Amino acid sequence: MALGSLTLAALLFTGGHFLLSSPWLRPRLVTRLGEKGFLALYSLLMLLFFAWLLFSYARAPFIALWNPPAGMRHLALTLMPLATILLIGSLSPRNPTSVGAKPERLGTPAGIYAVTRHPMLWAFTLWALAHLAANGDAASVILFGSLLLLALPGTFVIDAKIRHRDRSGWAALTAHTSNIPLAALLQRRVRLRAKALAVPVVGGLLLYAVLLWAHPYLFGVSPLP
């Protein structure tokens, strides 16, 4: 029963993001509710679904599907600091892919946006991959698999929406940023400003340390090998 609840919550959380933001449904809801009303409804529903997802995961039975080798925990411990750095960096008010942002006003990207224009979604992608690698049970596959299915394709969905909605903004955005992390840097379309990375790196590593310490208390298991 608990596993069924987790599956339903995962479907609603992941599918709800794509459904509510779809070009078929979103304009109809905005017409009825207004832009602010739509965003309020969207945020409330996703928050409720996410809370349900986490609650169901905590109550789900442990059903082993495979036994991950010890090296997978080392991989997870390597990916998670990268995820927390990207997450902290994504909280900048200059996020060019956030709702209502004007990509053409971004200017030359600094900090984490020189790495990727979707730092939050890539943070969740790395988080999901790390935990899928380290856990071999059914509940973890449902939870982290659903997050991966939402976050990774979401980067391409958002890009398509910006390209359709704002051609000039899209041209300005893609001139100096990339979806795939580090691609713009490797292609020399942008330069990395070390000072602009100070807050994401320090904040991200602090968050990683807190999560590492609190993991046994929050989730009942140590992430260390």
C-alpha positions as CSV (number, residue, x, y, z in Angstrom):
1,M,0.0,0.0,0.0
2,A,2.8,2.4,0.9
3,L,4.7,1.6,-2.3
4,G,1.5,2.3,-4.3
5,S,1.1,5.7,-2.5
6,L,4.7,6.5,-3.4
7,T,4.2,5.6,-7.0
8,L,1.1,7.7,-7.3
9,A,2.8,10.7,-5.6
10,A,5.8,10.3,-8.0
11,L,3.4,10.3,-11.0
12,L,1.5,13.4,-9.8
13,F,4.7,15.3,-8.9
14,T,6.6,14.5,-12.1
15,G,3.6,14.5,-14.5
16,G,2.0,17.5,-12.8
17,H,5.1,19.7,-13.7
18,F,4.9,18.8,-17.4
19,L,1.1,18.9,-17.6
20,L,0.5,22.2,-15.8
21,S,3.3,23.9,-17.8
22,S,2.2,22.4,-21.1
23,P,1.3,24.8,-24.0
24,W,-2.1,23.2,-24.0
25,L,-3.1,23.7,-20.4
26,R,-1.0,26.6,-19.0
27,P,-2.6,29.3,-21.2
28,R,-6.1,28.2,-20.3
29,L,-5.3,28.3,-16.6
30,V,-3.6,31.7,-16.9
31,T,-6.6,33.1,-18.7
32,R,-8.9,32.0,-15.8
33,L,-6.6,32.6,-12.9
34,G,-4.1,35.3,-14.1
35,E,-0.3,34.8,-14.2
36,K,0.1,35.2,-10.4
37,G,-2.9,33.0,-9.7
38,F,-1.6,30.3,-11.9
39,L,1.9,30.4,-10.3
40,A,0.3,30.3,-6.8
41,L,-1.7,27.2,-7.8
42,Y,1.2,25.6,-9.5
43,S,3.5,26.1,-6.5
44,L,1.0,24.9,-4.0
45,L,0.2,21.7,-5.9
46,M,3.8,20.9,-6.5
47,L,4.7,21.5,-2.8
48,L,1.8,19.2,-1.7
49,F,2.8,16.5,-4.1
50,F,6.5,16.7,-3.1
51,A,5.6,16.5,0.6
52,W,3.4,13.5,-0.2
53,L,6.3,12.0,-2.2
54,L,8.7,12.3,0.8
55,F,6.2,11.1,3.3
56,S,5.4,8.0,1.2
57,Y,9.1,7.3,0.7
58,A,9.7,7.4,4.5
59,R,6.9,4.9,5.0
60,A,7.6,2.6,2.1
61,P,8.9,-0.9,2.8
62,F,12.4,-1.9,1.9
63,I,12.3,-4.1,-1.2
64,A,15.8,-4.9,-2.5
65,L,16.2,-5.0,-6.2
66,W,20.0,-5.3,-6.4
67,N,22.9,-4.8,-4.1
68,P,24.9,-1.8,-5.1
69,P,28.7,-2.3,-4.9
70,A,30.6,-0.2,-2.3
71,G,32.1,1.9,-5.1
72,M,28.6,3.4,-5.8
73,R,28.6,5.1,-2.5
74,H,32.0,6.7,-3.3
75,L,30.4,7.9,-6.6
76,A,27.5,9.4,-4.7
77,L,29.8,11.1,-2.3
78,T,31.7,12.6,-5.2
79,L,28.5,13.8,-7.1
80,M,26.7,15.3,-4.1
81,P,29.2,18.3,-3.5
82,L,28.8,19.2,-7.1
83,A,25.0,19.1,-6.7
84,T,25.0,21.3,-3.6
85,I,27.3,23.8,-5.3
86,L,25.0,24.0,-8.3
87,L,21.9,24.3,-6.0
88,I,23.3,27.2,-3.9
89,G,24.4,28.9,-7.1
90,S,21.0,28.6,-8.7
91,L,19.4,30.7,-5.9
92,S,20.8,33.9,-7.5
93,P,18.2,36.5,-8.4
94,R,19.9,36.8,-11.8
95,N,18.7,33.3,-12.8
96,P,18.1,33.6,-16.6
97,T,15.8,30.6,-16.8
98,S,13.5,31.4,-13.9
99,V,9.9,32.2,-14.4
100,G,9.5,35.8,-15.7
101,A,13.2,36.3,-16.3
102,K,14.4,38.3,-19.2
103,P,17.3,36.4,-20.8
104,E,18.5,39.3,-22.9
105,R,19.2,41.3,-19.8
106,L,21.5,38.7,-18.3
107,G,24.6,40.2,-19.9
108,T,27.8,38.1,-19.7
109,P,27.0,35.2,-17.3
110,A,28.9,35.1,-14.1
111,G,29.4,32.4,-11.5
112,I,27.4,29.2,-11.8
113,Y,25.7,30.4,-15.0
114,A,29.0,30.2,-16.8
115,V,28.9,26.4,-16.0
116,T,25.3,25.8,-17.0
117,R,22.1,27.9,-17.5
118,H,20.1,25.3,-15.5
119,P,22.1,24.9,-12.3
120,M,19.1,23.9,-10.1
121,L,17.8,21.2,-12.5
122,W,21.3,19.8,-12.9
123,A,21.7,19.8,-9.1
124,F,18.6,17.6,-8.9
125,T,19.9,15.5,-11.7
126,L,23.2,14.8,-10.0
127,W,21.3,14.3,-6.7
128,A,19.0,11.7,-8.3
129,L,21.9,9.9,-10.1
130,A,24.0,9.8,-6.9
131,H,21.2,8.2,-4.9
132,L,20.1,5.8,-7.7
133,A,23.7,4.6,-7.8
134,A,24.0,4.1,-4.0
135,N,20.5,2.6,-3.4
136,G,19.1,-0.6,-4.9
137,D,15.7,-0.7,-3.4
138,A,12.3,-0.2,-5.1
139,A,11.3,2.9,-3.1
140,S,14.6,4.7,-4.0
141,V,14.2,3.8,-7.6
142,I,10.7,5.3,-7.7
143,L,11.7,8.5,-5.8
144,F,15.0,9.3,-7.4
145,G,13.9,7.9,-10.8
146,S,11.0,10.3,-10.8
147,L,13.2,13.3,-9.9
148,L,15.6,12.3,-12.7
149,L,12.8,12.1,-15.2
150,L,11.7,15.5,-14.2
151,A,15.0,17.4,-13.9
152,L,17.0,16.2,-16.8
153,P,14.4,16.5,-19.6
154,G,13.2,19.7,-17.9
155,T,16.3,21.5,-19.0
156,F,15.5,20.8,-22.6
157,V,11.8,21.7,-22.1
158,I,12.6,25.1,-20.6
159,D,15.0,25.8,-23.4
160,A,12.3,25.0,-25.9
161,K,9.9,27.3,-24.2
162,I,12.4,30.2,-24.0
163,R,13.3,29.7,-27.7
164,H,9.6,29.8,-28.7
165,R,8.6,32.7,-26.5
166,D,11.6,35.0,-26.9
167,R,13.8,34.6,-30.0
168,S,16.1,37.5,-29.2
169,G,16.4,36.5,-25.6
170,W,17.2,33.0,-26.6
171,A,20.0,34.2,-28.9
172,A,21.5,36.3,-26.1
173,L,21.2,33.4,-23.7
174,T,22.8,30.8,-25.8
175,A,25.7,33.0,-27.0
176,H,27.4,32.7,-23.6
177,T,25.7,29.8,-21.8
178,S,25.1,26.1,-22.3
179,N,22.6,23.5,-21.0
180,I,25.2,20.8,-20.7
181,P,27.6,21.7,-17.8
182,L,30.9,23.1,-18.9
183,A,30.1,23.0,-22.6
184,A,30.2,26.8,-23.0
185,L,33.5,27.0,-21.1
186,L,35.1,24.3,-23.2
187,Q,33.9,26.0,-26.4
188,R,35.3,29.3,-25.1
189,R,32.0,31.1,-25.4
190,V,32.3,32.3,-21.8
191,R,35.1,32.9,-19.2
192,L,34.9,31.6,-15.7
193,R,35.0,34.3,-13.0
194,A,36.5,32.7,-9.9
195,K,35.3,35.4,-7.6
196,A,31.7,34.9,-8.7
197,L,31.9,31.2,-7.8
198,A,33.0,31.9,-4.2
199,V,29.5,32.0,-2.7
200,P,28.2,28.9,-4.6
201,V,31.3,26.9,-3.7
202,V,31.6,27.9,-0.1
203,G,27.8,27.7,0.5
204,G,27.5,24.4,-1.4
205,L,30.3,22.7,0.5
206,L,28.8,23.9,3.8
207,L,25.4,22.5,2.8
208,Y,27.1,19.2,1.8
209,A,28.8,19.0,5.2
210,V,25.5,19.6,7.0
211,L,23.7,17.0,4.9
212,L,26.5,14.5,5.4
213,W,26.3,15.0,9.2
214,A,22.5,15.0,9.4
215,H,21.9,12.1,7.0
216,P,21.7,9.4,9.7
217,Y,19.3,11.5,11.8
218,L,17.1,12.5,8.9
219,F,17.0,9.3,6.9
220,G,18.2,6.7,9.4
221,V,21.3,5.6,7.4
222,S,24.8,6.9,7.0
223,P,25.9,7.8,3.5
224,L,29.5,6.8,4.2
225,P,30.8,3.5,2.9
